[in-house]
């Protein structure tokens, strides 16, 4: 074979890299805090990375919505201090674009606004019935999931409220989040459904998770991360409704380790760190007994690796 013919033959062969594909990031779970004197309410993270864990109260049901405070937690040490007190069943929470902290009070049917120094004031009372999750858009509009009325309230930055949507698919709407197209997603507490509410108010079922009892959910980089509370697991759900297990063996407990081997006990809410590398989750400490027992609480950290 002539030299130039060899070059032609070799040039026609497909290029095959000798490098191995990059391994998927290792996802692990560890425990951030000691026991906190509160029942598992909402969880949020601010722009500096501090974690806020709200006190729902010691149990679900009658007499169980008396939690009155929010803890502020250092993400490095896990040390916690009281950020605000004087609340009435601190359920879902969220931080607005101006840094204000908003807190649902499920025991009082109102929303509180909390300044950076922990000073609290009543922000809104209209169209709220057992409010839980809060989602806030870039303009400061709040959307609040009303467990007690199968509805979502829309509240302006000035505190003016209206019913955005009500629908039988909302079965004690619990967690709520927004995607980049301004669609809302809701996690039902009374079943395993994840509900999509379009910007125009059209309500449809996106997916169903195991356990028949969801906690909260969060949108992050085009996916929903949803707590299947009754299954003791966290799922990753595409905006088309494809479901993938993200963390939790399904066994009730508090085992740290690789995400799919780690265990949780009725986890409730979740929030990402500002860099997106850690997903915080709160859960009750008890490993036995009914799901209505919410106190004390721990915060776990799901580390997404690099």
C-alpha positions in Angstrom: 0.0 0.0 0.0 1.3 3.4 -0.9 1.9 5.8 2.1 -0.7 8.3 0.9 -3.3 5.5 0.6 -2.6 4.5 4.2 -3.3 8.0 5.3 -6.6 8.0 3.4 -7.7 4.7 5.1 -6.7 5.9 8.6 -8.4 9.2 8.0 -11.7 7.5 7.3 -11.7 5.7 10.6 -13.9 7.1 13.5 -12.1 8.8 16.3 -12.3 6.9 19.5 -11.3 8.6 22.7 -9.2 6.7 25.2 -10.6 8.7 28.1 -13.3 7.2 30.3 -16.6 9.2 30.6 -16.6 11.5 33.6 -18.2 9.8 36.6 -21.6 11.2 37.8 -21.2 13.3 41.0 -21.3 11.3 44.2 -24.4 12.3 46.2 -24.2 11.8 49.9 -26.2 12.6 53.0 -25.0 13.8 56.4 -26.6 15.4 59.5 -26.1 19.2 59.9 -27.7 19.9 63.3 -28.3 18.4 66.7 -31.9 18.1 67.8 -33.8 21.4 67.5 -36.6 22.2 70.0 -39.2 22.6 67.3 -41.6 20.7 65.0 -40.8 20.4 61.3 -42.2 23.4 59.6 -40.7 25.3 56.6 -37.1 25.4 55.5 -35.3 28.2 53.6 -31.8 29.4 52.8 -30.8 33.0 52.4 -28.3 34.5 50.0 -25.4 34.1 52.5 -26.2 30.4 53.0 -27.8 30.5 56.4 -30.5 28.0 56.9 -33.9 28.8 58.5 -36.0 26.1 60.1 -39.5 27.0 61.2 -41.4 25.5 64.2 -44.7 24.1 63.1 -45.5 22.8 66.6 -45.0 19.4 68.3 -47.6 17.5 66.3 -50.2 17.6 63.5 -53.8 17.9 64.4 -55.7 19.5 67.2 -53.4 21.5 69.4 -50.4 20.8 67.2 -50.0 24.2 65.4 -48.5 26.1 68.3 -45.0 26.4 67.1 -43.9 30.0 67.6 -40.3 30.5 66.3 -37.8 30.1 63.5 -34.2 29.0 64.0 -31.3 30.4 62.0 -28.6 27.8 61.4 -24.9 28.3 60.5 -24.3 26.0 57.5 -20.7 25.4 58.6 -21.1 24.6 62.3 -24.7 23.6 62.4 -25.2 25.9 65.4 -28.7 27.3 65.7 -30.2 30.4 67.3 -33.7 31.8 67.4 -34.2 34.2 64.5 -37.8 35.3 65.3 -40.4 34.3 67.9 -44.1 35.0 68.6 -45.5 33.1 65.6 -48.6 30.8 65.5 -47.8 27.5 63.9 -44.8 28.4 61.7 -45.4 26.3 58.5 -44.0 27.3 55.1 -41.6 30.2 54.5 -39.8 32.0 51.7 -37.4 34.9 51.2 -38.3 37.6 48.8 -36.2 39.4 46.2 -35.5 42.3 48.7 -34.4 39.9 51.4 -37.6 40.0 53.5 -38.4 36.7 55.2 -42.1 35.7 54.9 -43.6 33.1 57.2 -47.0 31.3 57.0 -48.8 30.9 60.3 -51.0 27.9 59.9 -52.4 28.3 63.4 -53.4 31.9 62.9 -54.3 32.1 59.2 -52.0 34.9 58.4 -48.6 35.7 56.9 -45.8 37.4 58.8 -43.0 39.5 57.3 -39.7 39.4 59.2 -37.0 41.9 58.9 -33.3 41.0 59.0 -33.1 41.9 62.7 -36.0 39.4 63.5 -38.7 42.0 63.9 -42.0 40.5 62.8 -45.2 42.1 61.6 -48.5 40.8 60.1 -48.2 41.1 56.3 -51.5 39.6 55.1 -54.7 38.0 56.5 -57.1 37.8 53.6 -57.9 34.7 51.6 -55.7 32.6 53.8 -56.9 29.3 55.4 -54.3 27.1 57.0 -51.5 28.6 54.8 -48.4 26.5 54.3 -46.0 26.8 51.4 -44.9 30.2 49.9 -43.4 30.9 46.5 -42.2 34.4 45.5 -41.4 35.6 42.0 -38.8 38.2 40.9 -41.3 41.0 41.2 -42.2 40.2 44.8 -45.6 38.6 44.2 -46.3 35.8 46.7 -48.2 32.6 46.0 -49.4 30.8 49.1 -50.7 27.2 49.3 -53.9 27.0 51.4 -54.2 23.5 52.9 -57.6 24.3 54.4 -59.3 25.6 51.2 -57.8 23.7 48.3 -56.6 27.0 46.9 -53.7 29.2 46.1 -53.7 32.9 47.2 -51.8 35.6 45.3 -50.5 38.5 47.4 -48.9 41.7 46.1 -45.8 43.2 47.6 -48.1 45.6 49.4 -50.1 42.8 51.0 -53.2 42.9 48.9 -54.6 39.4 48.4 -56.9 37.5 46.0 -57.6 33.8 45.3 -55.5 32.9 42.3 -57.0 29.4 41.8 -59.0 26.8 43.6 -59.4 23.2 42.4 -60.3 19.8 43.7 -56.9 18.5 42.5 -55.3 20.5 45.3 -55.6 18.1 48.2 -54.3 20.1 51.1 -51.7 21.9 49.0 -48.5 21.9 51.0 -45.3 22.9 49.2 -45.3 25.3 46.3 -42.6 26.5 43.9 -42.2 28.5 40.6 -40.3 27.5 37.5 -38.6 29.9 35.1 -41.8 30.3 32.9 -43.8 31.4 36.0 -45.7 28.1 36.2 -46.5 27.0 39.8 -46.0 23.4 41.1 -47.7 22.2 44.2 -47.1 19.1 46.4 -50.2 17.7 48.0 -50.2 16.7 51.7 -53.2 14.5 51.5 -52.0 12.3 48.6 -48.8 11.7 46.5 -49.8 14.1 43.6 -47.6 16.9 42.3 -49.9 19.5 40.6 -49.0 22.0 37.9 -50.7 25.3 37.8 -49.9 27.3 34.7 -49.4 31.1 34.7 -52.9 31.3 33.3 -54.4 29.3 36.2 -54.9 25.9 34.4 -54.6 23.0 36.9 -53.3 19.6 35.9 -51.7 16.6 37.6 -48.0 16.3 36.7 -46.9 13.2 38.6 -47.7 10.9 41.6 -45.1 9.9 44.1 -45.3 6.9 46.5 -46.3 7.3 50.2 -49.6 9.1 49.6 -48.3 12.1 51.6 -46.0 14.7 50.2 -44.0 17.4 52.0 -42.6 20.4 50.1 -40.8 20.8 46.8 -38.3 23.2 45.1 -37.5 24.0 41.5 -33.8 24.0 40.7 -32.1 24.1 37.2 -35.1 22.8 35.3 -36.2 20.0 37.8 -38.4 19.7 40.8 -37.1 18.1 44.0 -40.1 16.8 45.9 -40.4 15.2 49.3 -42.4 12.0 49.3 -43.0 12.3 53.1 -44.9 9.1 53.5 -42.2 7.1 51.7 -39.3 8.8 53.6 -37.7 9.7 50.3 -36.9 12.6 48.0 -37.6 12.4 44.2 -36.3 14.4 41.2 -39.2 15.2 38.8 -38.8 16.7 35.3 -41.1 19.4 34.2 -42.6 16.8 31.9 -43.5 14.5 34.8 -40.7 11.9 34.7 -39.9 10.7 38.2 -36.5 9.5 39.5 -35.6 8.6 43.0 -33.0 11.1 44.3 -32.4 10.2 48.0 -33.7 7.8 50.6 -33.7 4.0 50.9 -37.4 4.1 51.9 -36.5 2.7 55.3 -37.5 5.0 58.2 -34.4 6.3 60.1 -31.6 8.7 60.1 -28.7 6.9 58.5 -26.1 9.0 56.7 -24.2 7.8 53.7 -24.7 7.5 49.9 -28.0 9.1 48.9 -29.9 6.0 47.9 -28.7 4.1 51.0 -29.4 6.9 53.5 -32.6 7.0 55.5 -35.1 9.7 56.5 -38.1 9.9 58.8 -41.1 11.8 57.5 -39.0 14.5 55.9 -40.9 17.8 55.3 -39.2 20.7 53.5 -36.1 21.2 51.5 -34.0 24.1 50.2 -30.8 24.5 48.1 -27.6 26.3 49.2 -26.8 29.4 47.1 -24.1 27.5 45.1 -26.5 24.6 44.4 -24.2 22.0 45.9 -26.2 21.2 49.0 -29.8 20.4 49.4 -31.0 20.8 53.0 -33.9 18.7 54.4 -35.6 18.9 57.8 -37.3 16.0 59.5 -38.6 14.9 62.9 -36.2 13.0 65.1 -38.5 10.1 66.2 -37.9 6.9 64.2 -41.0 5.2 65.6 -44.6 6.3 66.2 -47.2 8.1 64.1 -46.4 10.6 61.3 -48.1 13.3 63.4 -45.2 13.6 65.8 -43.1 16.4 64.5 -40.6 17.3 67.3 -37.8 17.5 67.9 -36.3 18.3 64.5 -33.0 17.8 62.8 -31.7 19.3 59.5 -29.9 17.0 57.1 -27.6 17.9 54.2 -27.6 16.2 50.8 -24.2 16.9 49.2 -24.3 16.9 45.4 -20.5 16.6 45.0 -18.7 18.2 42.0 
